[in-house]
Amino acid sequence: MTENADSAWADCHWTSRDGLTLHYRDYPGREDRPVVLCLPGLTRNARDFEGLALRLAGDWRVISPEMRGRGDSAYAKDSSTYNPFQYVDDINHLFEQAGIERYIVLGTSLGGLMTMILAMNAPERIVGAMLNDIGPVLEAEGLARIGSYVGQGRNFPTWIHAARAIEESQAIAYPDYEIDDWLAMAKRLMVLSSNGRVVFDYDMKIAEPLQRASSSDVQPDLWPGIEALAGKPVLLLRGALSDVLSAQTLSKMEAMLPGAEAVTLARVGHAPTLDEPEAVAAIERLLARCLA
């Protein structure tokens, strides 16, 4: 374990079943409360939850893991292991090695798929959950858009060039963003490489399982993961412009979870960054319900 420069979090590691060294940030907080587990989206890393984690730290211990092939976690030798079920197996090993028994899970996109799988496997360990712009049904339009840019391996001479490239692919989701917002997002998604170029902070091979899957492939049935969350504090977050989670799927999720809070954020697509004031307030309400 090592501490970062300002000691806001500790950089920690765990080992996967197949021997990969994986990284997570551990933000200190009260030990008498459940851990808040932040699970990121497909191309994202621990930086994606930094703002949220810093707001919660102290009152809550926050664990922000990086999946294999992202950030400071090792890249997989076999690209077929870049799939949600393997990621959940990795997280279960994190629980064992870090001594985590019960937790509140905040899952964005891919992290939300993982949340549903975790709920299917061991619902008793989940105190509460947030699903951020994701559900058991993934819309084909959104999957096609994501598939159009993941794994391209582009690199850029400056952060401004990187920010403009992010804007090209993501403007549909964040129509009100200005250049400072795109720069901030670029620095969440990318790093400066050893040759001075700005590059994406993930293994380009994470796209291979997506490329091998055809549009006719049957999606795994994750509705049992929604059923498993019944009776727990749950927040269902959706961007009003989302092309991944439809309003119809959200309505069905609400019907299956009558105690859940559903919040739709205006002028945001896939996926809300969790810096939006409405999202921050909704997460605070979720955490309060988990203590009730």
Residue, then its C-alpha position, 0 to 999 in steps of 0.5 A: m500500500t502506498e499513499n498518494a501525494d496529498s494522502a487523500w487516498a492510498d494506492c492498494h493492490w490485489t491479485s486476481r485468480d489468474g495472477l494479475t496484479l490489480h489496483y484500487r484506491d482506498y479513501p479512508g472513512r468510518e469503519d463502523r459503516p459499510v464500504v462504498l464500492c465504486l465500479p466504473g464504466l467500460t473504458r474508465n478507471a479510478r479517476d472517474f470517481e475521484g470527485l465523488a470519493l473525495r466528497l464522501a471520504g471521512d464519513w465513508r470508506v470508499i474503494s475505487p477499483e480499476m478493472r483488469g486492463r485499465g489504469d494501473s491494473a495489469y493487462a490480461k494476456d487473454s482478451s476473452t477475460y475482458n468480460p463482466f463475469q470475470y470482472v466480478d470474479d476479480i472483485n470477489h477476490l478483492f473482497e477476500q483480500a481486503g476483508i470486505e464483508r458488506y458494501i454499498v455499490l455504485g455502478t456506472s454502465l459496465g459497473g452497473l452490469m457488475t452490480m447486477i451480477l454481484a446481486m445475483n451471486a451474493p445479495e446478502r452482502i449488498v447494503g444498497a446500490m446505485l445503477n448509473d444509466i444501465g439496466p438488464v436491457l442494453e439498447a442497440e443504438g448505444l452499443a453501436r456508438i460505444g463500439s465505434y470508438v472503443g479500442q481505436g488506439r488513437n493518441f494525441p500531441t496535446w491535451i487540447h487535441a485529446a479533448r477535441a477528440i473526446e468531444e467528437s465522440q461524446a458530444i451527444a451525451y454532454p451537449d452543454y459541455e465547454i472546452d474546460d469540461w472536455l479537458a477534464m474528461a480527457k484527463r479522466l480517460m487518458v494519460l501522458s505516455s512515455n513518448g509525450r503523447v496523450v493516450f487512452d488509459y486502457d488496453m485496446k484489447i478490451a474491445e475484442p470481446l465486443q467485436r466478436a459479439s454479433s448484434s444477434d447474440v442473446q444478452p445474458d438475462l440480468w433481470p434476476g440481478i434486479e430482483a435480488l436488489a428488492g427491499k434494499p435502498v436502490l437509486l436508479l439514475r438515468g441520463a434523459l439523452s441516454d441511448v443505452l438505458s431506455a425510459q421503458t427499461l427504467s420503468k420496468m426496473e422501477a416496477m420491480l423495485p417499488g422502493a427504489e428512487a429513480v432520477t432522470l437527469a436533463r440534458v445528459g446522456h450515457a453516462p452521468t458523471l456523478d458530478e451533476p448536483e442532482a446526482v450528488a443529492a440523490i447519492e446522498r439520499l441513498l447513503a442516508r437510507c442505507l443507514a436508516 
